[in-house]
Amino acid sequence: MSTFGRLAAATVLVCGTLFALAPAQAQEPTTEPAPTTEAPDTSTPPTRPGTTPSQSQAPEVVDSPVSVLTLAAVARSGKPEFRTTTLLCAPKQAGTHPEPADACAELAAAGGDFAALGAEQAACPMIYEPVSLVAVGLWDSRPVTYQHDFSNWCVLANAAEHVYKF
């Protein structure tokens, strides 16, 4: 894997938030607090007037899956060109992608698998000007790394109905 691929697989910066994709053992070690000799507090937590103890506790927070991706495409010959976009699909749909709702729906239909994306092929010029696409991020909170080479920008744009139109 190239240096760019290893770096891209390690972290993704999207909208000012850094998502770590490295394995858990690669994270910084944490230190546990020193044990205390004091007896633990076993008293009942205070309640607000007019509520029962079960009503005063905060509701359980359920982690929802996160789907956030960065897509980058670069022309490898001819006129130098670089395009990038971010796509946030969960918990909400947003990002710099021009069609986030449609692109997220298309990826969801493919189960987040970029290789499974497909669209009706339109006519493209038979000019070989290779374009490399890299997608990194999280889909349903699972790390995603995808790389594919297309013969030109037209073939890339037509490889999916909405996802690659950025």
C-alpha positions, 0 to 999 in steps of 0.5 A: 500500500502506498504512503498516501493509502496508509495515511488515509487509512489511519485518519480522516478529517471531515468538517473539522472532526478527526476520525481515527481509523487505526486499530485500537492498539495504535491509540495513545495509552491511557492511565487509570486513576489510582485506587482509593482507600475510601469506601464507595458511596452506596447512598441513593442519588437525590431525586427532584421533588415530585419524581421517583428515582427511576424518573430522575436518572438520565435516559440511556444513550444508544450509539448510532452508527456513523457514516462519513466518507472522504472521496478524492480523485486525481488525474494521473496524466494530461491536465493535472486535476484534483477533486475532493468531497466529503459525504456524511450519511449518518447520523445526518446527511451533509458534507460538501458533496453536491448531492448528499441525500442521493449519494447516501441512498445509493451507497446504502443500497450497495451496503456501503460497498463501492465496488457494488455501485453501478449505473447505466453506462453513458457514452464516454470518449475513448481517451485514456487519461487515467483518474485514481479514486480513493474513498476513506472513512466510516460506513456504519461505524466500520472503516472503509478504504476503497481505491480504483483507477478509471480510464478518464473523468467521464468513466468515473462520473458514470460508474455510479449514478450520484456518488462520483458526481463531485 
